[in-house]
Each structure stands twice: as structure tokens, then as C-alpha cells.
Amino acid sequence: MKALILSGGSTRGSMQVGALKALLEHGFTFDMVVGVSIGSINGVYFAHKPTMEGVEELERIWLKMRREDIIPEGRIKALYRLLRNRKSLFSNEALYRFIVRTVPVKKFGELKIPTYIPAVDIRSGSVYVFGDDPLDPVIDAIMASTALPPYFPPWRYKGMLLVDGGFYSNIPYSIAVERGAKSVVVLHIRGGRSFDDEVYNMYGILSKSIGLLLEAKIREQERMVEKAHLDVLYIPLDPPFNVSMFDFSRTADLIEAGYEQALKAINAYEEEHRSILKRIGGWIKDHVPFIK
């Protein structure tokens, strides 16, 4: 069983669209999708229509997306919310309206490929995985998994206060393994603004701190992968330029970069597998007498 895992990455999530194009061009198919944060949105769209046509529809949505669709408020409003001791710097109302307007299904059971989206309950510290129940609402799952503190408030669901699934892991291998995956393709959005760029303001420090926390969670999951002996195609997606969390002005460039980087990783993976098969074939020919 092959799983597709899509990490978080805010506006850089558009790189996954280009990567999905490359995967489909090379004939990849999937039995399961796991999405975190922005990867939950891309994952739901892909699981609904796992074809090149479906990915192109997702691409059009990304290309039309603007900051106002997600956060219409500016920095002054964020400062006001901070001084008023609100739960987040930004309201999630605009994001909710956008998700309701664009998400193609209401329940997980309507998706073509089984899909799982984790979120963390900040009351108990436990992980809730949307999708185990086919009646789970897709909109609640996306709103919960994209609720990244302190930017967006926690999402209430079934008595829980849920936040971004990346706090469990930005690459939740274990969720795929526990549901039967034997091989995994990972679209991991990395990088973003470097701390070497002298971003010594509150936003820069906060973003870097969250990034370090998420990377530590990934290392925990990778140790589990080594024990499980998973076949992993890991595709790192590195933005070729700095882009902030809510900047959609370079979406087309990010999609193209995602395609090129994924293509390079896929070609290397396939070449490695051809080499392994060739060595196995040679060993069999040398050691099994009746094969000439």
C-alpha cells in the first residue's frame, strides 16, 4: 500500500502542486493520502480527483488565491488583537469562508482515496486523526490542521481545541504506517526565510522557532521509519527565493520550482531502483545454475 504524505508550508504549499504533476507524469498512484496544515488542503483536493485534470484544477485555485482570501486584516489589526489579548493575531473567518467556498466534498467518505489529517488537542496533548471515521467533516479537518498558533486560533471540534497537525509532525509517517502503508512518497516543503538574513524581529524569531520545533518532530518520525523499513521516496521542496507566510505573488514560480525539484528527485529514485534490480538480476544469474 503506497501513501502520499504532504507536509505543511503556508503559501509555499503551491510547490506541492508542481510536484504532484511530476508524480502523475511518472505514473505514480496512491492508496492513501496524509496531509498536514496546507498539505491537508492539497491532499483533500488530490484525493477527490487524483488525476492530472484534478491537479490542474487545484493549480488554478492556487493561482487565483490572494492574501485577502485568507487574512484581510493588516498588521495594525494584528497588533490590536495582540494588545486586546485575543487568542490569535488573525481571525480565521476569511479562511473558513474560502475553504467552504472551494473544498469539493463535505465528508471524508466522499473522497476517491482514503485521506487522513491530524490535529493536536491543546487541552490533552493527544492527536485526533480526521478520516478514520468516513463521516468526519472535511472542513473541520482543514480548519483544525491549519490552525497554527499564534497566527490562527484553535479550532473547536467534539469538545477539543485543535491546532495545526504539524505540532504532531510535519511529516507524520506513523499515521500512514499505522494504517497499512508499506511505501511512502513525501512532499516536504523546507526552508523559507533563513535566520542568516538578519530577520531579528518578532515575526522572524517566532517563525524560526516554530520551524525548529517542527523539524525536531520530523526527526522523531524518521527514527520510526528506520525501524519500520519503509520504502520512502522523499522529495524535498526548497523555495528558490524568500517568501513570507501570506505572500501569493510568486505562486506560479513556486509551482514551477516544485515541478522541477520533484522531477529531479523522481528520476534519481527510479535510477537507483533500476540499479538495484540490475544488481539483483546479476546475482541471480551468477548463483542460480539453471538461469542463463
Secondary structure, DSSP 8 states (H G I E B T S, - for coil): -EEEEE---GGGGHHHHHHHHHHHHTT---SEEEE-THHHHHHHHHHHS-SHHHHHHHHHHHHH--HHHH----HHHHHHHHHTT-S-SS-SHHHHHHHHHH-S-SBGGGSSS-EEEEEEETTT--EEEETSSTTSBHHHHHHHHT--TTTS--EEETTEEEE-GGGT-SS-HHHHHHTT-SEEEEEEE---S-GGG---SHHHHHHHHHHHHHHHHHHHHHHHHHHHT-EEEEEEE--SS---TT--TTHHHHHHHHHHHHHHHHHHHHHHHHHHHHHHHHHHHHH-TT--
